[in-house]
Amino acid sequence: MWFGTKDGLNRFDGYTFKVFRNDLDDKSSLGNNFIFSLYDDPDGILWVGTERGLYKYNYDTEKFSFLKNSSTNSIRAIVKDGQKNLWFIAGLTLFKCLPDGSIKSYAGRFEATTLCLSDGNLWTGTPQGFLNRYNPGSDSFTPYNVFNPKIPATSNWIEKVHSDRAGRILVGTSNQGVKIFNTNKNTYIDLITHKEDGTDIFARDFIRRSADELWIATESGIYIYNEKTRQFTNLQKQYNNPYSISDNAIYTLCKDREGGIWAGTYFGGVNYYPTQYTFFEKFYPKVGENSISGNAVREICRDGRGNLWIGTEDAGLNKLDLRSGQFTNYLPCEGRGSITNTNIHGLLVSGNYLWIGTFEHGLDVMDLRTEKVVRHYNAGPAPNQFKSNFIYCTLKTSKGKILLGTAVGLYMYNEKSDDFTLMEQTPGYAFHTMLIEDSNGTIWAGTFRDGVYYFNLQTGVKGYINHDPSVKTDLSMNRVTGILEGSDHYIWITSESGLFKYDPVNKKLKQFTVKEGLPGDLLYSVLEDDNKQLWISSSKGLICFNMTTEKVVTYTKSNGLLNDQFNYNSAYKDTNGNMYFGSVKGLVNFNPSKFVRNTFIPPVYITGFQVHNNELRVDKNNSPLKESIISTKHITLDYRSSSFSIDFSALSYTSPNTIEYAYKMEGLDEQWTYIKANRKAYFTELPPGKYTFKVKAANSSGVWNTGVTTLTIQIRPPFWKSEIAYLLYTLAAAGCIFYIIRRYKQKLQAEHDHQREIFENEKEKEIYQAKIEFFTNVAHEIRTPLTLIKAPMEKVVKRAAEVPDIEKNLRIMEKNTDRLLTLTNQLLDFRRTESKGFSLNFVKADITELLREIWINFQPAAERRSINYKLLMPERPFFAYIDPEALTKVVSNLLDNAIKYGRSEVSIELMPVKRHDKSFKIEVRNNGKPLPSELHELIFEPFFRVKDHEKKTGTGIGLSISRALTELHNGRLEICEPRNGFNIFVITLPIHQLFEFNLNGKWKKL
């Protein structure tokens, strides 16, 4: 439903309003808040006429657009003809918008106030009292006067023209009421012109409710015209009737799909007259009018004269004349003949007398002929007096006996002695709340916390309804509020713990509570209709209980009741099937046989979508909602928006609070969730995936719609859970597996290669050791002859000077002999170092003197190669514990290589030693070709030769022996990065050793 107001456009779904107003920051909002007219054209477009022009509403985007090139005056009326021309009145000027969007104005021809289509023709009304019919062929208008010139009128203003039937237009005027214009004869008649008081009728709108019933909106309320009887009913505001229209100034009428009538008023808002599926006649107090006197209605009974007697707990006794509908009120007053209290409980008609039980004021007996109280009974100490003035319930048996249930005991009236006898069939202390007699003459007595007793005065049979173990609630521990023998001859008992069904034959008890569908467990009175249905009053509405199917239907204020809170012991059914129930707000009367089954199946729409309790707006702030939620069939949410709620509404306005809903989220739920008091579904942190939300509804008669409204919801996963991510994870896992397998194979291959390498190394070592052993043995064998050759050779050389020709050859022989001896010694030393058989003796020695001696030995070799040969040492002698022979061999090897491979300069330097140093260094430098860094370790391997140096003589074991001897000194031999073009070998030795040998022959352990 759409409502235009002075403060915006309102959309109503039966529960809530959504308001569309002008927003200065939103160009697609409604341009003006004052709404003059609304029109839903045959193409499904909603046109909104405002005080500042005409706007078109887009249902999908919920946006408004101004009709281009049109007027900005107030839009009084809108209609579209069969040629798709849009006609509208702006100000008092008629405009036509052609299908191509061009606008034509009829300004200057006449003033227009209203328009309509009748039999395909366009008709307009004017302020001068004319109806103008449009002629499409000539684009002209033909006027027809609907005012009699002979009858003067204050104004001829035509407010409304309405196409009623074929050939008939209803004309609403400002001063002459309603006229009917015959379009075939071009004549008119006056339907109604004045009110009963003779004043003018200002007619504003029309609606046909049925074939014979016409509703007319006027400034004097609503006139309902019955065309069969030709009678008018005037509905006006009644100040004592909250169910009347709220204001007499009715401006507009609308009929919905259910047949309900909406009335828009000037001061009283919107009024709704729903289709009457369930009619409840209401009786409630009205100030200054004839009505029931009290709100809290209690006992109800009928006399033999057709009057209904009604007791209240707050305003005394009432008599309702069912023929005239008039009430007579009875209150306590001074003097004799009045009732004694306003709080009435038990009521009983016996012949010409009405027995009236009161709250703590005893018993009154009224003569129905005089309507005066003729007798009064109080509690007293006498044996034949009742012991409580609280007369709670009454009963007249089929044998004419009158029983009174009081707060203390059950009493029988003794007509002859005019007193009362305490009955022994029930406890004398029991608080009796209900008395009935069944078809067998058995009396059933309900009590407060003492259960239900039964007895038969004729047979003497009596008993008590014992607790049934199959029933969770002990009836004796609850307040019995009502008892009824049903047509099925079961005893139906209402209590404050639900409904009980008692089988008097088999002594079985069955309980019905909220779990079985009751709206609440606090029940009051019970009646049975002619269709085997129980009607039970409760604290949460009126319950219809099917005795056969045990199905429950609840009627509430939404169905037309005064309220949902009923009262104790307040129910009556007459012989015509009319039922009366009392509540705390008055009395209701209805006949279940006149209830109409609601066959209207309301469409269900999704009306709202909230994410984290914030409503999604259409296409705003990166909203996932690209069109109105009403039109949306699919929505995609980010994983951060997986907590959301959905509103839905069935568009039935007759009794929206009685509609039952069921929803299911496919992909999450397997069963439907049924709800009555809510129309919102909540979902929290749904996992990513695709879901389908489904919702359906049942109308007030429980008829479910077959069509299901659906909304597909796609929740995108975070990137790390997306399909691409899982593909990447799969690829990564496959890559890892491939890498692991590959690495495993490489590891196996490496282990295999390592084992093979170890095997080969072992073989090489064996070969190497064999070679060493061979060379060592050969060296031993060679050194002995060399030694034997060298000694005689030295003697011969000394005497060679005598034979100059022989001396040169001898010197050559001596030199080569010395070389061979040196090589054999080196080979033996290498073998000793390899086999760890080379032991050193560390003695204190002058390092400076040792280096000077070694330096002198190599001076001739340096001079032969013209090398600048230097010795650099501190001025003061330096002593350290070394093996002089081993250090001599190390330094000699380094100097020999330096002179051999140096270009022009070789030096040896003892580096300065500080007082607290624990080691000293000797550097041997030469300016030969710099050795690459990758060869710095390889040159210390046995038999390794640099390719560029292979032309030089050498064995390749000198540096290996030197490093081994240095390490036996607990020192190290290494080559540094070239500096200033020099290759630098550094010997680092500790000053002291673990075991030291002094020259005096004693060992010293440090």
Buried (B, 14 or more C-beta within 10 A) or exposed (E): BBBBBEEBBBBBBBBEEBEBEBEEEEEEBBBBBBBBBBBEBEEEBBBBBBBBBBBBBBEEBBBBEBBEEBBBBBBBBBBBBEEEBBBBBBBBBBBBBEEEEEBEEBBEEBBBBBBBBBEEBBBBBBBBBBBBBBEEEEEEBEEBEBBEEEEEBEBBBBBBBBBBEEEBBBBBBBBBBBBBBEBEEEEBEBBBBBBEEEEBBBBBBBBBBEEEBBBBBBBBBBBBBEEEEEEBEBBBBEEEEEEEBEBBBBBBBBBBEBBBBBBBBEEBEBBEBBBBBBEBEBBBBBEEEEBBBBBBBBBBBBBEEEBBBBBBBBBBBBBBEBEEEEBBBBEBEEEEEBBBBBBBBBBBBBEEBBBBBBBEBBBBBBBBEEBEBEEBBEBEEEEEBBBBBBBBBBBBBEEEBBBBBBBBBBBBBEEEEEBBBBBEBBBEEBBBBBBBBBEEBBBBBBBBBBBBBBBBBEEEEBBBBEBBEEBEBEBBEBBBBBBBBBEEEBBBBBBBBBBBBBEBEEEEBBBBBEEBBBBBBBBBBBBBBEEEBBBBBBBBBBBBBEBEEEEBBBBBBBBBBBBBBBBBBBBBBBEEBBBBBBBBBBBBBBBBEEBEEBEBBBEBBBBBBBBEEEBBEBBEEEBBBBBBBBBBEEBEBBBEBBBBBBBBBBBBBBBBBBBBBBBBBBBBBEEEEEBEEEBBBEBEEBEBEEBBBBBBBBBBBEBEBEEBBEBBBEBBBEEEEBEEBEEEEEEEEEEEEEEEEEEEEEEEEEEEEEEEEEEEEEEEEEEBBEEBEEBBEEBEEBBEEBEEBBEEBEEBBEEBEEEEEBBEEBEEBBEEBEEBBBBBBBBBBBBBBBEEEBEBBBBBBBBBBBBBEBBEBBEEBBEEEEBEBEBEBEEEEBEBBBBBEBBBBBBBBBBBBBBBBBEEBBBBBBBEBEEEEEBBBBBBBBBBBEBEEEEBEEBBBBEBBBEEBEEEEBBBBBBBBBBBBBEBBBBEBBBEEBEEEBBBBBBBBBBBBEEBBEEEEEEEEE
